[in-house]
Amino acid sequence: MALCDLSTNCSFFNEEHPDTLYSKELCSEYCENHFSECVRHQMTLSLGIDNVPDNLSPDSFLSTKCACGV
């Protein structure tokens, strides 16, 4: 199983929602399996980790295109 290389620096999991059932479920889905589908991962690659809002959920309905202004 692949692990997202950004997961250790992800403020959503490490600061906003540490050790909650919600974060564990999301981490299992996105950090450990489908990180290319994670909105936070996509925005980090496009904008840099410093420009990703701390509270942006990996499964946010916010479109990456919209957030990036593309």
Residue pairs with C-beta under 8 A, 6 or more apart in sequence:
1 32
1 33
2 32
2 33
2 35
3 31
3 32
4 10
4 30
4 31
4 32
4 35
4 38
4 41
6 35
6 40
6 41
6 44
6 49
7 13
7 27
7 31
7 35
8 14
9 49
10 31
10 40
11 52
11 54
12 23
12 40
12 54
12 55
12 56
12 57
12 58
13 23
13 26
13 27
13 31
15 54
16 54
16 55
17 23
26 57
26 58
26 59
29 58
29 59
30 37
30 38
30 40
30 41
30 58
30 59
31 38
31 58
35 41
36 42
38 58
38 59
39 56
39 57
39 58
39 59
39 60
39 62
39 64
39 67
40 52
40 56
40 57
40 58
41 58
42 64
43 51
43 52
43 56
43 64
43 67
43 68
44 52
46 64
46 68
47 68
56 62
64 70
